[in-house]
Amino acid sequence: MDEAQLKAELQKYFGYPDFKDGQLAPIQSVLAGKHTLATLPTGTGKSLIYQLSGYLLDGLVIIVSPLLSLMEDQVAQLKFMGEKRTASLNSMLQFEERQRLLHNLAQIKFLFLSPEMLQNQAVLNKLKQIPLAMFVVDEAHCISQWGLDFRSDYLFLGAARQALGNPLTLALTATATPAVMEDIIASLHIEGKDLNRFEGAVDRANIYYQVTAVPPEDKNECLLELLGKFPSPGIIYFSSKAQADAVAFMIRKKTELRAEAYHADRTNEDRITIQHQFLRDELDVICATSAFGMGINKPNIRYVIHYHMPNSLEEYVQEIGRAGRDGQQSTAVLFYSETDFNFKLKMLQSDLPNDYAIESTIKNKAIDPDYGSPTEQTLLVHILRQQLTKEEAKHFIAGRRDLKVNLLKSMKGFAETDTCRREYISAYFGKSSLVKPDYCCDRCGSGDPLSAGGARARNAFPTTGVPRWEKILSDLFLL
């Protein structure tokens, strides 16, 4: 299809008159039967690429996604748009529900599942019986051992893809260095001649970058000052779940802002409720760990503040990219202290399995369920699956440690640079061309665009004229 025809289909299925930057070319590539790797900035509508392509292709669209909350959110969005032929296949389903879904796969158009599900032979056998339109890998940087996260089951997606007959494949991510992109391609076993790559700009021109040097004991005072200036809604990211709880409580106590904490220790019901409240503008501030935000389609987030330094520039760019999806001016603030870096470095060193755990796991061919953090458990699973020797396993862990240290140092370099922060990020991701906006960063001399006109949070929300209870009923029943 040419561009005019695709725009007509876009209008038909989604009601949009035109594509966002970076969407059209990957769609045309997929429809031409080419495997496609697309890196597009957070908030530029990557999901529309597989959704529209899926409608225009015959067969089931499989979307591999890393988080249960992300899968549920994508399914809910499709159903809200009127697409009932969508489902999520995940570990939360009861056995009977899973069997019913697998039995009715022929009636499904968009199937979301975790990489772990593709390790289930019964699931693979069922999928082999269904004509596949496309195999989509969302957040594809997770495939790479050099990427932001290490998900051992992502490393086996290439084998799962081959077991399904090497279907047409689309890999999507917002953050990938050149090395990560090469690793994605290799892991999925896609030949170069059969692949099209599309690399969008990492830069988000409407986000202003600011780093504030502040001692740990002064962070709360500095935060309250910013919240008094910034229009809401916004997200504050923490490395500590306890700190997220404490700061959310402080904000509720000392301001009129509606704040909640979101992290892995909250119940699944609480997390879903908080997410929905935030989406409906019933919360002003979310105090969250990195567990929050992936796939959240909220256009009017005005700021993202990092209370603690992220582990990498990839993580940082992913998280600040949740601001300003409506194209309006937004701000990213990083609180930085040398002690933050040293603390992160210690945490990094302690979050890898030691020699004793490695040797014990290999000897017993099993992992002590009470040992270590989730990250340590994941790495030990990988060692067993790959059947590494003790020497190979220790070399692998040492390499993992060096990688994480280097990622952390790059983040430290961003915080301490005396040159343009936007240029620093672009160079890190291998981008050479960059047009600086009027509000660039604190190193370029332009002041923060939000502080001068900061309005009280609740006044920042557009009024729709629809009573809140009617809006809630409409959302619930898709009226």
N, C-alpha and C positions, 0 to 999 in steps of 0.2 A: 504493500500500500504506500501511496505517496503521502506527503505531509497533510494535504487537504483532506484526504480520506480518513487519515488517523485522527485528525481534529474532529471530524464528524463523529467518529466512533467514541472519542473522548467525551464529546457533548452528550451523546446518546447514553453512555453508561454512567458517567459521573457528573454531568452537568457543567463541566468546565469548558470555557471557550478556547483555551490555549494551554500548551504545555509549559511547565517550569523549565528553567535552564537545566540541561543535562538529561531530561527525561526522554526526549524523542529518539535520539540516536540509538540508545540501548534497546528500545522497543523495536525499532526497525531491524536491528541486528538479530534479535530473537526471532522475529517473524520471518527473517530470511533464512532461518535454520542454523544460525551460528551460535556456538557457545559464547557466552558473554560475561565479562568481568567489568563491573561498573563501580567506581568509587566516586561518591557524590557527598557533598556536605550534609551534616545532620540537619534535618528540617526541609530538605528539598524534594520530598515525596518519592522516596525509593520504592515504597510498597506499590505505588501506582504502576510502576514499570511491570511487575509480574501480574498485577491484577488485570490491567488492560490487555496485555499480551495473552494472559490465560483465557480471557473471554474470546479472543480472536483465534485461538488454537483449539483443536479437538482433544479431549482427554482430560485426565486428572492433573491438577497442579499440586505438587508436593512442595511445601515450604518448611525447610529445616530452620528452627528458631531456638535460641539458647535459653530463654526464660519462659516459665509457665505464665507469668503475668503478661509478658509480651504477646504470647500466643492468644491468650484470652482476650486481650485488648484488640488484636487484629481481627479475631473472629467476631467480636462485638461490633466493631466498626463496619465490617462487611454486612452483618445482619441488619445494622441500623440503616444501611444504604439499600436494603431490600434483598440482599443475596442470602437466601436460606440454605444454599448448597455448600455450606462450609462447616468445618468441625475441627476440633483439636484432639489429637490422639496423644495422651500423656499418662504419666504414672498415677495421677490423681483419680483416674476413672476406675470404677469397680470392674471386676472381671466380666460381669454380664454386659455392662455398658460398652466395654472395649470390644467384646465379641459381636455385639449388635452393630457397632460402627464398622468393624471390619467386614461384616456380612453385607453391609449396604454401601460399600465403597463406590459402586457403580453410579450411585445417585449423588455423589459428592463432587464438587468442582474444585474447591480449595481445601486441602488437607494440611493442617499445621501439626508438626510433630517435632520432638526433641531428637538430637543425634543419638541419644541412648536407645530410643525406640527402633532405630534402624539397625541396632545390634540384635534385635529380637527376630529369630528366624521365622517364627510364625507370622509376624508382621510383614517381613520381606516376601514370604511366599504369597501372601494375599495381594501385596502390591504388584507382584509379577503378573498377576492375572488381569490387571486393569491397564488399559491403554493410558500411557502417560503423555501429557502435553509438555510438561516441563518439570525439571528438578531444580528448585530454588534454594540457595544457601544464603540466608539472611545473617547479618553480622559476620561476614565471611572471614574477618580477621581472626576469629576464634579458631579457624582451621590451623593457623600458623603457629608453630612453636615459638616464633619470634614476635607474635602479636601481643595484644593487650592482656588477654587472659589465656590460660592454658586449660583447655577442655579435651581430655584424652579421647573422648568419643568422637570429637570433631575430626581427629586424625584418621578415623576409619571411614569417613564419608566417601572417599575415593573408592574403597572396596565395595561399599554399599551401592554406590552409583554403577559400578561395573556389574554387580549382581543384578541390577535392574535393567541391564542392557544398554548402558551408556546413553541415557536419555538426554535430550536438549537441556543444557544447564545454564543457569543464570546465577552468578555470585555477586552479592551486593554488600558494600561496606561504606562507612563514612571516613574511616581512618586507616590508611594503609601506606606504609613507606614502600619504596621500590622492592626492598628485600621481602617484605610481607606479601606483596602481590605475586612475586615469583614463587613463594612457598605455597600460596593458595592454589596456583595453577598446577604445581607439581603434586600437591596432596590430592587434588581432584582427578588426576591422571587425564588432563586435557591436553591434546597435542596443540602446539603453537599455531599450526596452519588452520586449525578448525576454530580458532578463538579470536574474538574481537575484544579489545580493551577500550574502555572509556574512562578517562580520568578527569573528573571535575575539579574545580578549584577548591582547595581546603578553606580558603579565606571566606569569612562571613563579614561583609563590609559594614553591616549595621550593628556589629558588636564592638564596643569599645573595650580595650584591654587595660586593666589597671592592676598593679601589684603594690600592696601596702605593707611596708615593713613594720611589724608590730610584735612586741614581746608577748608570750603566751598569756601572761597575767592581765594584759590590756585588751585582749581580743574582744571580750564581751562589751566593754565600753565603746570600742571602735565600731562593733557591729550595730549596737543600738543607735549610734550616731548616723550610720548609713541608712538604717531602716527608717529613721525619721525623715530622710531626704528622698529616698527612692520610692517611686510609685510601685504598687504591687500588681500582680503576684510575682513571687520569686522563689528560688530554691537556694538553700544553704547546704553545702556538702561537708561531711565530716568523715574522718577515718575511724572514729570511735562511736559505737552505738550509745554508750552511756553519755557521751558528750552531746550527742544529738538530742537525747531525752532532756538533759539538763538545760540546754539552750532553748529548746522549745518551751519548756516550763518558764524560763526566765522571760522570754518574749511575751508570753501570755500574761505574766505577772506585772511586767513593767511597761507594757504598751497596750493599745487597743487592738492590736493585730491578732488575727485568728491563726494560730500556729499549731502544727502537729509534727510529731517525729515519725519517720518511716525507716524501718530497717528489718533485718532478718529475724529479730527476736519478737517482733509483733506477730500476732496471729494472722493467718491468711485472710480471715474475715476482716480484721482491722486494716490490713494493707489495702484490700479491695475497697473498703469504705473510704479510707483516706484518699486513695487515688481518685475515686469518683467525686468526692467533695472538692478536691482541687480542680478537677476538670470542669466542675459546675460553678467555679468561682465562689465556693462557700468556705474556702480557706485562703488566707493571704500568703502564708509562708509554709514551706515544707522544709523541715530539718532532716536531712536524709544521709544515709550512706550511699555508696555507689549502686546499691540494689534498686534505687529508684530512678526512673526517668527513661529507660530504654524503650523506645517505641511510643512514648507518651505523645499524643497528638494534641498539644495545647498551644495555640498560636500566640497568646498574649503574655507569655512570661517575660518580664521586663529586666530581670537581673538574675545572675547566678553568682553566688559568693562561695568561695572555697575557704572554709574555716581552717582546714588543714591542707597541706600540699598534696596533690595527687601523686600516684606512683609513676606516672609517665605522661608525656605530652599527648600520646594517643588518648589516654583516659581523660585528660584535661579538655582536649578539643571535643571529644564526644559529649562531655557534660556541659560545657558552656554553649554548645550548639543547640541546647534545648531552649535557649533564650531567643526571642525575636523572630519566631517563625512567621509572624505576620508581616515581616519586613520593616517594622518600626524600630526606632533606635533602642538599643539595649546595652547593658553593661556587664562585663565579667570582672569580678574583683577576686584577687588571690591574696589572702593574709599570709605573709611569709616571715618566718623566723628561722635562723640557723639551727635552733634546737629542733624544729620540725624535721629538717633534713636528717639530723643525727638520729632522731627517734625512728624515722622511717627506715633508715639504714639498719638499725638494730632489729626492727621488726622483720625486715627482709631476711636477715641472716638466720633469725629464729624460726622462720616459716618454711624451712626446707628440711627434709628428713636427714637425720644424722647418720653416720656410718653404721652405728649399731642397728638402727631401724632398717637400713638398706640390707645389711647382711642377714638379719633375722627374717625379713620378708622373703628374700631369695631362698634361704635355707628351708623355711617352712612352707614356701609357695602359698602363703596366705598373709593377710594384713591384720595386725592387731586392731580390732574395731575401736579400742579405747585410746589408740595412739594418735597424738598430734592433731593439727588443724585440718580443715577440709582440703586446703591446698596440699599439705603433706600427704594426705590420703590419696588425692588425685594423682600425684606424682608416683606414689608407690604402685597404684593400679597400672599406670603406664609402664613402669619397670617390669611388672609381672606379665603384662600383655605382650610386651616386646621381647620377653624372655632374655633380658639383658643379664650378662655376667656381673659379678660384684664390681669388677674393674670398669666395665662399660657403664654400669649404673652410677658409680661415683663420678665418672667423667661427665655423664649427662647432668647430674645435679650441680656439679661445679660450673658447667656451662650455663645452666639455668641461673645460677647465682650471679655470674658475671653479666649475663644479659640484663637481669633486673637492676643491678647496680648501675649499669650504663644508662638504662632508661630513666632511673631516678636522677642521675647526674645531668641528663638532658633537661629534665624538669627544673632542676636547680639552676642550670644555665639560663633558662628562660626567665626565672625569677630574678636573677642577678644581672642580666644583660644591661649594658648601658646604651644599646642601640635599639632600633625599632622592634617592638615585640611581635608585630605582625610579620615583619620580614624574617624574624627568627623562626616562627612556626612554618612559614612557607618554605624556607630553606630546609628545615628538618624533613619535610615531606617531599622534598625533591622538586619543588615548584620554583621557577625562576622569575616569571613575570608577575607583577603585583601592582595594582593601582591603589594608592592609599586614599581612604575616605577622609572627609573633613575631620571627623572624630576618630582618630586612629588609635592612639595609646598614650599612656602617661609619659613615655619617653619622647614622643613627638611634639609635646608641648600643648596639645589640645586638652582642655579640661573635660571632666566627666560630663556628658550631656544630660544625665538624669538628675543630678543633684540640684541644679538650679530650679528646675520646674517640678520637683518631687511633690506629688499630691498624696493625701492620705489614701491608704490602700483601698478601702471599699469604694471611694469615689472614683477610683481608676477603672472600675469595671463598667462596661457599656450597659445601659439599661435597655431591656428588650420590651418592657411593657407587659410581659407575661408573668403572672404571679408565680412565685417559686414552686408552690405545690403543683401547679399545672405543668411547669417545665419538667419537674421530676417524674410525674406520671407519663408525660410525653416520651421522656428518655427511656423509662422502664418498659413501656408497651409499644415503643417505636411508632407512635402516632404521627 
